[in-house]
Amino acid sequence: MLSVSLTSPLSLVLDLLPPGVCNLLNPAAIYANNEISLGDVEIYGFDYDYTLAQYSNLLHSMIFNTARDILIEQFKYPEGLGKYDYIPGFAIRGLHYDVQKSLLMKIDAFHYVQLGTAYRGLKPVPDEEVIELYGGTQHIPLYQMSDFYGKGPSLKQFMDIFSLPEMTLLSSVIDYFITHGIEFDQVHLYKDISDAIRDVHVKGVMYKWIEKDMEQYILHGDEIYAVLNRLVNHKKKLFLITNSPFSFVDKGMKHMVGKNWRDLFDMVIVQADKPNFFTDRRKPFRKLDDKGSLQWDKINQLEKGKIYKEGNLFDFLRLTGWRGSKVLYFGDHLYSDLADLMLRHGWRTGAIVPELETEIRIINTEQYMHSLTWQQALTGLLERMQMYQDAESKQVLLEWMKERQEIRSLTKNLFNPQFGSIFRTFHNPTYFSRRLVRFSDIYMASISCLLNYDVNFTFYPRRTPLQHEAPLWMDQLCTGCMKTPFLEEMVHIR
């Protein structure tokens, strides 16, 4: 029979946690997936939107409202949709949307839906229904999953920060139709909303808002100047490749860096059409004059101080000779910005993940640390004590399992009540995390984090335990304060 005498969970957790364990993580730090020495990097490349230019959350409401009105006025959707406003914090980046089932959900690195994070419209779908919809399992087969760029035959992954208002609009429209008993075609609805969101960007509406009030929309401008100026002073070459138009980038960079911002860059390429820029050889570069008008002449060299449009990476490499690990490129979109550069061309890559700052601040709280440590302790108890199968022991085990599940839900809700952390499901990495590790050498909350490191700094990723190594390691939350429990007994397991 299982006989356990435990003190209160809180007192036990406090015993497990060494003093000062909270606030260990620095939101302004750079985190490494791969060893990289900045001393070897000669050329720094940047995306613009959400990389050099970080935007305030007010922009999401504007995108939502405008796309909603496009649906009503141009696509003739019900006027009742006008009552829906943007819900800050409803969605998180990296979610998948099943077009045929109208499900927005979080999927882990092993293609399993995290139960409790599947939504149809603005309401959660019961776990039993999710499992039934996928044939009695939480698993999504590979052929249905996203391809290299996050687009599968039936599932689409939202990897762009600009996709937050799109996911919320999608959920709001579905909520309206379900609430009012209106039948709708899932494929048409998804395409209409995607087209409405696209129009906000393509037709330049969003650019006009930002240009009118840059103080309100653009964050950290002074820090961007400090980063770029520091790199130039250390003889680094800089280039910019963005999908945004020149007039918009020019105004934003003048706001952040100053009227002579172009003097800092060896190359500026706008309307690049990423990710096609990295894979399609057909589009040649075109030169723009200082007013943004297209020039007709053939491009045989890329000149400092000039502005170029479109083009492709293969011509870029041929004309510059910038290849391999001496180039470090920063972007926020793991697929469109980073994947091809790392896997096909051997460039070093840095992912900009603004959500990292908020998530680290949550991880540093006592509530999170206490919840996680107690959850880990319960998991260890369940694993160790599961061999006791008498009635009383089974009851204790069930109580532990229930408490563990409650703590897991509580921990998830600290990040986002609907979907939790963008980096983790309950214990596995998310599909987003898997891609982040695969496509970036380093990641950080903003470009300004570079100011905290010497230009020759070497980033060393920490050796983390594989599961068969884990018993040899101290608990990561309790380093130095306790030995791994049951290690001696595990030696005798057959």
N, C-alpha and C positions, 0 to 999 in steps of 0.2 A: 504494500500500500504506500502511496505517495504521502509523505508527511513533510509539510513545509511550514516553517515559521518565518514570516517576513515582517519586518518593521514597516511603517507606512511608506508608500512609494516615494513621497517627496523626500523623506529623510534619507532613504536609500540612495536616491539619485544624487542628493547633495553630497553624500559620502563618496559616490563614484566620481563626481566632477571635481577636478583639482581647482584651486583658487585661480581666478583670472582666465578660465577657459573661454568665457564669453569675450566677444570683441577680438578674437584671434585673427579673423579674416579681414583684409583691407579691401574695401570697395574700389579703391584707386589702384590696386595692384594689377599686374599683367600675369596671366596664368598660361603655362606652357603645356601643350600636348606633345611637343617634340623639342629636342634640344636645338637651340638656335643661338648663334653668336651675332649680335648686332655689329660687331667689328668686321664681320665678313660681308655685311650688306652695304653695297655701294649706291644702290638706286632704290628709292622709295616711291611706290605708286599708291594712288588713292582713288576711291570712288567719291562721289560728292554727297548725295542725299543719305542722311543717317550715318555718314562716315566723317567727312569734314563738317558738314552741316547737320547738327542735331536739332530736332524740332520739338516744340512743346506739344503737350497732349491736346491742346485746343484745336490743332490741325485735324485730329481724328473726327471731332464733332462736325467740323466744316465739310469734310469729305463725306461723312455719313449723310448729313442733311442734303447736300447737293445731289448725291447719287439717288437718294430717296425721292427727291423732287423730279429727277429725270425719269424715274420709273413711273411716277404719276402723270407727268405732263407729256412725255414722249412715248412711253411704252403703254400708256393707258391703264396702269394698275389702279386699284381702288383708292379713292381719295382718303379713305380712312387710315391709310398708311401714314398720312401726315401727322397723326397723333403720336407716332413713335419717335422718340429721341434717342440719341446715342447713349449707350450705357457704358461709362468708363469702367474698365476692369471686368467686363463680362468675359471676353475671350483672351487667350494668350497666344503667342506665336508658336508655330510648329504643329498646330492641330491638323487633323485630316478631316475631310468632308466626303462622305459617301453620297454621291449624287443620286443614285437610284433609291436609296433608303432615307434620304434627307437627314442624315446623322452627322453631327459635328462632334468629334471625339479625340481623345488623346491616346496615342499608340506608343508602346514602348519599343526598345531597341530589338526586341524579339518578335515584333509584329503582333503583340497582344493588346487588345483594347483594355485600358485601365477601367475597371468597373467603377461606376459612380461618376464617370466623366463623359458620358455619351448624352448629347442633347439633340432633341428634335424641336426646332424653334427655340423658345426661351425656357423650356421645361426639360428636366432630366428624364431619360428613358430608363425604366426599371432594368436592373441587371438581367433578370430572367428573359426579358424581351430581347435585349441585345444578344444574349447567347443564342436564343432561338433564331434570330435574324441571320446569324452566321452559322447555322447548321449545327447547333449544339456546342459551340466553342467560342472562346474569345479571340481566337487566332484569325488573322487576315492573311490569306495565302499570298505568296510573292507575286503571282501574276496579276493580282488585283492592286498591289501596292504601287506607290509612286515610282516613276522611273528616275533616271539620273537627275532630272530637273524638277522632281516633285509632282509629276503628272502621270497618274496611272489611268487605266481604262475606265475605272469607276470611282477611284479615290483621288482627290486632289489635296496636296499638302500646302498649307499657308505658311510660307517662310519669310515673307516680307513684313516689315513693321507697318507698312501702308495697308497690309491685309487685315489689321485689327478692325477698322470700320467696315470692311467688306464682310467679315464673318458676323459682325453684329447686325448688319443690314440683312444678310441672308437669314439669320435666326429670327429677326423681327418680322420679315415678310412671311416666313413660314408660320410663325406664331399667329399672325393676322388671319391667314387662310384657314388654319386649323380651328382657331377660336370661332370663326364665322362659318365653319362647315363648307368652305369653298374648295372644290376639287381643283388640283393644279398638276401640271406636268413638271416633274422634278428636273428634267434635263433643260427644258425651256427656261424655267425659273432661274436655275444656276447660271445659264448663259446670259440672260437678261441682266442679272445683277452684276456679273463680271463685266458686261459691256457698259453698264452705267458707271461703275467704278472706273473703268478704263477711260471713259469720256472725260471724267473729272481731271485726269492726268493729261491725256492726249490733247484735249482742246485748250489746255493751258489755264483752266480756271484756278487750279490750286496754286500755280505759279503767281498769279495776280494777287491772291490773298497775301502770300508771303512777302512779295515785293512791296506791298502797301504798308506792311507793319512788321518789319524785320525784328524790331526790338521785342515784340510779343511772341514771335514764332521761332526765332533762332536762338539757341542756347550756346554757351561756352565759346563765343566768338573770339574773345581775347586770348584764350588758351590755344586756339588753333593757330593764331599768328605766332605765338611763342614756340609751338612745336615746329612749324615750318621754318621759321627763322633760325632756330637752333640747328636744324639739320643742314641747312644751306651753309651756315657758319662753319660746319664741320666737313664741308666739301662733298656733301651728298647730293646726288642728282634727284630731282623730283619730277613726277609726271602725274597727270590727272586723266582718268578715263571714266566718263559718266554718260548716262543715257539722257540726262537733262539738256535742254537747249542752252546755247551760249549766253543769251541775254539774261536768263535767270541765274545761271552760275556766276556771271560777271557781277551782277548786282549783289548777290549773296557774299561773294568773296571780297568785294569792296567793303561791305559792311563789316565782315569779320577781320579781314587782314589789312585792308587799305587799298587805295586806288592803284598802287603799283604791284598788286598781288601777282601779276603774271611774270614779274621779274624773278620770282622765286622758283618758277617751274621751267624745266627744260622742254616739256611737252604738255599740251592741253588738247584733249580729244573729247568732243561733245557729241551728243546724239549717236552714241556708239552702237546702240542696239545690242547690248549684252543680253543673254549669253552668246548670241550669234556672232558677235565680234570675235569671240575666242575660237570658234569652230568653222565659220564660213569664210572661204577665201575670195569670194566673188566681189564684195564691195570694196572699191578703191577709196583711198583718202581723198577728201576735198578740202581745199583751204577756204577759210573765211577771212574777210577783211575786218578791220577794227570795229565796223558797225554791225558785223554779223552776216553780211551778204556773201553769197557763194561766189567763189572764183572758179574759172573754167580750166586753169592750167593743170597739166599732169604733175603729180607729186613724185619727185625723184629723191627728195630728202625731207626729213622732218626738222624744221628749224626752230631754235629757241625763240620764244616770244610770239610765235604764230599760233593761230587757232585752227584746228582741224576737225572735220566732221566725218562720221561714219568710219570707213576703213575696216581693217581686220588685223588680228594679232600676228598673222604670218608676215604681212608686209611690215608691221611694226617691228618685229624681231629682225627682219632683213635690213631695215633702214637704220636701226639703232645698234644692233649687235648685243642688246641687253638680254642675257639668257641665264637660266639656272638660278642657283641659290644666292647669287649676289643681288637678286631683285626680291624685294619684299612688298607685297601689294595688300592693301587694307580695304575691306568692304564689309557691308552688313548682311548681304544676301549670300548664304552659304552656297547655293547653286549658281546663281547668275554671276556672282563676283569671284568666287574662290575655287570651286570644284575643278574646272578645266585647267586653271593655272597650276594647281598643285599636281593633279594626276597626269596631265598631258604634257606639261611644259616644265615642271620641276622648279617653278618659282616658290619662294617662301610666301606664306599667307598669314594675315592677321584678321581675325573676325572681330567686328565691333558689335557688342551685345549690350545695348543700354540697360536691358532688364537685369543684368548682372548686379548692378549697384543696389537695387532694391532687394533682390534675393539675398545678397550677402548681409545686408542690414538685418533681415529677418533671421538668417542663420545665426547671427551674433547675439540674438536675444536670449535671455535666460529661459523664456517659455519654450523656445525651439530646442535649446540644448537639453532641458529637462525632459521634454517629450521624447526626443530622439533617444536619449540615453536609457530611459525607462523602457522604451519600445525595444531597444536592442537587448536589454536584460531579459525581458519577457520572451523574446525570440529564442535566446539561449536556454531559458528554462524549458520552453516547449520542446526544443530539440533534444534536450538531455533527459527530460522526464517522460517522454511519450511512451516508453516501454511499460509504464505502469497502467494496467488496463482494468483494475478492479473498479467497481461502481463509484466509490468515493473519489478515487484518483481521476477518473474520467470527468467527474464534475468539476474538480479543480482545474483540469486542463481546459475544459470548455470555458470556464470563467476567465482564464488567462487569454484564451483565443479571442473572447469577446472584448476584453480590455485592450488587447493589442490592436484589434481592428478599430476601436474607438479612438485610440491614440493616433493611429495612422491617419484617420479621417481628420482629426484635430490638426495634425501637422500639415496635411494637405491644405486645409482651409486658411492656414496662416499666410499662404502665398496667394491663393485665388480660390474662392469658395466653390467655383464651378469646376475648374480644371487643375488646380494646384500649381506646382512649379513647372517652368518650361524645361528644366533639366532632369527631373526625376518623376517616375511614377512612384508607387509606394516604396519600392526598393530598387527597381531596375532603372537604368538611364532611359530617358525618352528617345523616341526616334530622332528628335531634334538634336539631342546630346550626341547620339551616335554619329550624326552627320557633322556636328561641330568638331568632334575629335578627328574624324576622317579627313576633313577638308581644311583645317586650320592648324598652323604650327603654334600660334599663340592666340589668345582671345582676351578681351578687356571691355570695360564699360564704355570707354570713349578714347579717342585719339590722344586726349590730354594726359592719359596715363603714361605716355612715353616720357613726359617731363620728370617722372619720378625715377628714371633710370639713366645711367651713363650711356653714351652712344656706342660704347664698346661692351656693354653688358652682355653676359651670356645667360640665357634662360635654361635652367635644368628642370625637366619634368620630374616630379617626385616618383620614386618607385613605389607603386601601390601593389598590394598583394593580389596574386591570382588566388582563386578559391582554394587550391590545394596548398598554397603557401600561408593562407590566412591564420591557421592555428599558431604559427610561429611569431605572429605580430601582436604587439600590444594593441588594445582597442584604440582606434584613432581619436576618440573623444577623451580617452583617459590615459594618454601617453604618460608613462612614468608613475602612475598611481596604483596600478594593479596588474597582476599577471593574467595571461589568458586563462580563463577557467577551464578545468577538465582536460588540460593538455596531457597530463601524465596518463589519465585513464584512456585517452584516445589512442595511445600507442598500442593498447591491447585489443583494439577493435579488429575483428576478423570478418 
